Amino acid sequence: MNEITMKLNADELIMMALKEDITSEDVSTNAVMPEPRAGEVELICKQDGMIAGLWVYAQVFRLLDADTEVEFHCQDGDAVKNGQLLATVRGDIRVLLSGERVALNYLQRMSGIATYTHEIAGLLAGSRTTLLDTRKTTPNCRIFEKYAVRVGGGSNHRYNLSDGVLLKDNHIGAAGSITEAVRMAKAYAPFVRKIEIEVETLEQVREAVEAGADIIMLDNMTTEEMREAIALIDGRAETECSGNVTRENIARIIDLGVDYVSSGALTHSAPILDISMKNLHVI
């Protein structure tokens, strides 16, 4: 998920977030600022981390008023420090107040994901394993969250269900077996699509290899089981491990030689990065 793709799809989603927060009017702002008046406010980091989502942050205000000016002092992917001035925003004070929460929600969330991803990617540095995200994202925020993973140094797994073939346990149950699920997927999907299948036992690994799966996902296996599975696959398919992979336990995967590791925690468990808008004043 790159910045161009995100920008092409962002406005509608940002407007949905703004409409959720302002159903008819911002009563608090309109009470203290009944008329337009120019103002300025500072965007300040309150925690060390990695910044991501600056364009989205600015776009919230621009959709409320195209004349809003945002002067950034950093860019996506930069390491930021507690107390650092990240940006100065100038415009109609009513816009600055009404857009503040939505803009910060995006920026804090995306920066938190980038920060957490960067930490985990650092643990994998020097290994052959690529860090992937999952579809375990916040509804209507996937495009922002997967972009943040990329900023943090991770890679994207499939974007949605139309993006690739991944046969999980319930797909196998519906088809009747791994062999039949792979056969049906190969018959249905375009030939350019790889077929990935999720397995939980060494017996299933053998069946997946014999069925001709392109990628075999080792789901919730022990370290020793994964090591045996990778040896059994022996390069006949790409390998991915998955299942409760976090910053705390990813070290056990580093020396296995698995091709990919996917972690839902990148998007569903990353804490936000604490960022505030402060020192609003009339100009």
C-alpha positions as CSV (number, residue, x, y, z in Angstrom):
1,M,0.0,0.0,0.0
2,N,1.8,3.1,-1.2
3,E,1.0,6.8,-0.6
4,I,-0.5,7.4,-4.1
5,T,-3.0,4.5,-3.6
6,M,-3.9,5.8,-0.2
7,K,-4.5,9.3,-1.5
8,L,-6.7,8.1,-4.3
9,N,-9.1,6.5,-1.8
10,A,-8.7,8.6,1.3
11,D,-11.1,11.5,1.0
12,E,-14.3,9.5,1.1
13,L,-13.2,7.6,4.2
14,I,-12.0,10.8,5.9
15,M,-15.4,12.4,5.2
16,M,-17.1,9.4,6.8
17,A,-15.0,9.9,9.9
18,L,-15.8,13.6,10.0
19,K,-19.5,13.0,9.5
20,E,-19.4,10.5,12.4
21,D,-17.9,13.2,14.6
22,I,-20.1,16.1,13.4
23,T,-23.6,15.0,12.7
24,S,-25.0,18.5,12.4
25,E,-22.7,21.0,14.1
26,D,-19.8,21.3,16.5
27,V,-21.8,22.9,19.4
28,S,-18.8,23.6,21.6
29,T,-16.8,25.4,18.9
30,N,-19.8,27.3,17.5
31,A,-20.5,28.5,21.1
32,V,-17.1,30.2,21.6
33,M,-16.3,31.0,17.9
34,P,-19.5,32.0,16.2
35,E,-17.7,33.8,13.3
36,P,-14.6,32.8,11.3
37,R,-11.3,34.0,12.6
38,A,-7.8,33.1,11.7
39,G,-5.7,31.1,14.1
40,E,-2.7,28.9,14.5
41,V,-2.0,25.8,16.5
42,E,1.1,23.5,17.0
43,L,1.3,19.8,16.5
44,I,3.5,18.4,19.2
45,C,4.8,14.9,19.8
46,K,4.6,13.6,23.3
47,Q,6.3,10.3,22.9
48,D,9.3,8.9,21.1
49,G,8.4,6.9,18.0
50,M,8.0,6.9,14.2
51,I,5.6,9.3,12.4
52,A,3.1,8.2,9.8
53,G,0.0,9.7,8.3
54,L,0.9,13.4,8.0
55,W,-0.9,13.8,4.7
56,V,-4.0,12.3,6.2
57,Y,-3.8,14.5,9.2
58,A,-3.6,17.6,7.0
59,Q,-6.3,16.4,4.6
60,V,-8.9,16.3,7.5
61,F,-8.6,20.1,7.8
62,R,-8.3,20.7,4.0
63,L,-11.6,18.8,3.5
64,L,-13.3,21.2,6.0
65,D,-11.6,24.2,4.5
66,A,-9.3,24.1,1.4
67,D,-7.5,27.2,2.6
68,T,-6.1,25.6,5.7
69,E,-2.3,25.7,5.7
70,V,-0.1,23.0,7.3
71,E,3.6,23.5,7.6
72,F,5.3,20.2,8.4
73,H,8.7,20.0,10.2
74,C,9.1,16.2,9.5
75,Q,8.0,13.6,7.1
76,D,6.5,10.1,7.2
77,G,9.0,7.6,8.3
78,D,11.0,10.0,10.5
79,A,12.0,9.1,14.0
80,V,10.3,11.7,16.3
81,K,11.0,12.6,20.0
82,N,8.9,13.6,23.0
83,G,8.4,17.4,22.8
84,Q,9.2,17.8,19.1
85,L,7.3,20.3,17.1
86,L,5.9,18.3,14.1
87,A,3.8,20.9,12.3
88,T,2.1,24.3,12.5
89,V,-1.4,24.5,11.3
90,R,-3.1,27.8,10.3
91,G,-6.6,28.5,9.3
92,D,-10.1,29.2,10.4
93,I,-10.1,28.5,14.2
94,R,-13.5,26.7,13.8
95,V,-11.9,24.3,11.4
96,L,-8.9,23.7,13.6
97,L,-11.1,22.9,16.6
98,S,-13.7,20.8,14.7
99,G,-11.2,18.7,12.8
100,E,-8.7,18.2,15.7
101,R,-10.0,14.9,17.1
102,V,-10.4,13.1,13.7
103,A,-7.0,14.4,12.5
104,L,-5.3,13.2,15.6
105,N,-7.1,9.9,15.6
106,Y,-5.6,9.1,12.2
107,L,-2.1,10.4,13.0
108,Q,-1.8,8.7,16.4
109,R,-3.1,5.4,15.1
110,M,-1.0,5.3,12.0
111,S,2.1,6.5,13.8
112,G,1.6,3.9,16.5
113,I,1.4,1.1,13.9
114,A,4.5,2.4,12.1
115,T,6.4,2.6,15.4
116,Y,5.4,-1.0,16.4
117,T,6.1,-2.4,13.0
118,H,9.5,-0.7,12.9
119,E,10.4,-2.3,16.3
120,I,9.5,-5.8,15.0
121,A,11.1,-5.3,11.6
122,G,14.3,-4.4,13.4
123,L,14.2,-7.7,15.3
124,L,14.1,-9.5,11.9
125,A,16.9,-7.4,10.4
126,G,19.6,-9.6,8.8
127,S,17.3,-12.6,8.5
128,R,15.8,-13.9,5.3
129,T,12.2,-13.5,6.7
130,T,9.8,-10.8,5.4
131,L,7.4,-9.2,7.9
132,L,3.8,-9.1,6.7
133,D,0.6,-7.6,8.0
134,T,-2.9,-9.2,7.9
135,R,-6.5,-8.3,7.3
136,K,-7.0,-7.8,11.0
137,T,-7.5,-4.1,10.6
138,T,-10.0,-1.5,11.8
139,P,-13.1,-1.4,9.5
140,N,-12.8,1.4,7.0
141,C,-9.2,2.1,8.1
142,R,-7.4,-0.7,6.3
143,I,-5.9,1.6,3.6
144,F,-4.4,3.8,6.3
145,E,-3.2,1.0,8.5
146,K,-1.5,-1.0,5.8
147,Y,0.2,2.2,4.6
148,A,1.5,2.7,8.1
149,V,2.9,-0.8,8.1
150,R,4.9,0.0,5.0
151,V,6.2,3.2,6.5
152,G,7.3,1.2,9.5
153,G,9.4,-1.2,7.4
154,G,6.9,-4.0,7.1
155,S,5.3,-5.4,3.9
156,N,1.6,-5.9,3.0
157,H,0.0,-9.3,2.7
158,R,-3.1,-9.3,0.5
159,Y,-5.2,-6.2,0.8
160,N,-8.6,-7.9,0.7
161,L,-10.4,-11.1,-0.3
162,S,-10.2,-10.1,-4.0
163,D,-6.5,-9.8,-3.8
164,G,-5.3,-13.4,-3.5
165,V,-6.1,-17.0,-2.7
166,L,-5.6,-18.0,0.9
167,L,-7.3,-21.3,1.9
168,K,-7.8,-21.4,5.6
169,D,-9.2,-24.2,7.9
170,N,-12.8,-23.4,7.1
171,H,-12.2,-23.3,3.4
172,I,-10.5,-26.8,3.7
173,G,-13.5,-27.9,5.7
174,A,-15.9,-26.7,3.0
175,A,-13.9,-28.4,0.2
176,G,-13.5,-31.6,2.2
177,S,-9.7,-31.8,2.2
178,I,-6.5,-29.9,1.5
179,T,-6.0,-31.7,-1.8
180,E,-9.5,-30.9,-3.0
181,A,-9.3,-27.3,-1.8
182,V,-6.0,-26.7,-3.8
183,R,-7.4,-28.5,-6.8
184,M,-10.5,-26.4,-6.9
185,A,-8.6,-23.2,-6.3
186,K,-6.2,-24.0,-9.2
187,A,-9.2,-24.7,-11.5
188,Y,-11.1,-21.5,-10.5
189,A,-8.4,-18.8,-9.9
190,P,-6.5,-17.2,-12.8
191,F,-3.2,-19.0,-13.5
192,V,-1.3,-15.9,-12.4
193,R,-2.6,-16.3,-8.8
194,K,-0.5,-18.1,-6.3
195,I,-2.4,-20.6,-4.1
196,E,-1.6,-20.3,-0.4
197,I,-3.0,-22.8,2.2
198,E,-3.0,-22.8,5.9
199,V,-1.8,-25.9,7.8
200,E,-1.7,-26.8,11.4
201,T,0.0,-30.2,11.5
202,L,2.9,-32.0,9.7
203,E,0.5,-34.4,8.1
204,Q,-1.3,-31.4,6.6
205,V,2.1,-30.0,5.4
206,R,2.8,-33.2,3.5
207,E,-0.6,-33.1,1.9
208,A,-0.2,-29.4,0.9
209,V,3.1,-30.1,-0.7
210,E,1.8,-33.0,-2.7
211,A,-1.3,-31.0,-3.7
212,G,1.0,-28.4,-5.3
213,A,0.3,-25.4,-3.0
214,D,2.5,-22.4,-3.9
215,I,2.7,-21.0,-0.3
216,I,2.2,-23.0,2.9
217,M,1.3,-21.1,6.0
218,L,2.3,-22.7,9.2
219,D,-0.3,-21.7,11.7
220,N,0.2,-21.7,15.4
221,M,2.9,-24.3,15.3
222,T,5.6,-24.8,17.9
223,T,9.2,-23.7,17.0
224,E,10.2,-27.4,16.6
225,E,7.1,-28.1,14.5
226,M,7.9,-25.2,12.2
227,R,11.5,-26.3,11.9
228,E,10.4,-29.8,10.8
229,A,7.8,-28.4,8.5
230,I,10.3,-26.2,6.7
231,A,12.6,-29.2,6.3
232,L,9.8,-31.3,4.9
233,I,8.7,-28.6,2.4
234,D,12.4,-28.4,1.3
235,G,11.9,-25.4,-1.0
236,R,9.0,-27.0,-2.9
237,A,6.8,-24.1,-1.7
238,E,7.3,-20.7,-0.1
239,T,6.7,-20.7,3.7
240,E,4.9,-18.4,6.0
241,C,4.4,-18.7,9.7
242,S,1.5,-17.1,11.5
243,G,-0.4,-17.2,14.8
244,N,-0.1,-14.8,17.7
245,V,3.2,-13.4,16.5
246,T,4.2,-10.4,18.6
247,R,7.2,-8.3,19.5
248,E,7.7,-10.5,22.6
249,N,7.9,-13.9,20.8
250,I,9.1,-13.2,17.3
251,A,12.8,-14.0,18.2
252,R,12.0,-17.7,18.0
253,I,11.3,-17.4,14.3
254,I,14.5,-15.6,13.3
255,D,16.7,-18.6,12.7
256,L,14.1,-20.9,11.2
257,G,14.6,-19.7,7.6
258,V,10.9,-19.1,7.0
259,D,10.2,-16.9,4.0
260,Y,7.4,-14.8,5.6
261,V,6.0,-14.1,9.0
262,S,2.5,-12.5,9.3
263,S,1.5,-10.7,12.4
264,G,-2.0,-9.4,13.0
265,A,-0.6,-7.5,16.1
266,L,0.9,-4.9,13.7
267,T,-2.5,-3.4,13.2
268,H,-4.8,-4.8,15.9
269,S,-2.5,-4.4,18.9
270,A,-0.2,-1.5,18.2
271,P,-0.6,1.3,20.8
272,I,-1.1,4.8,19.5
273,L,1.7,7.3,19.5
274,D,0.8,10.2,21.8
275,I,0.5,13.4,19.8
276,S,-1.3,16.6,20.7
277,M,-2.4,19.9,19.2
278,K,-1.4,22.7,21.6
279,N,-1.1,26.5,21.9
280,L,-4.0,27.5,19.7
281,H,-4.2,31.3,19.4
282,V,-5.6,34.0,17.2
283,I,-3.4,35.5,14.5
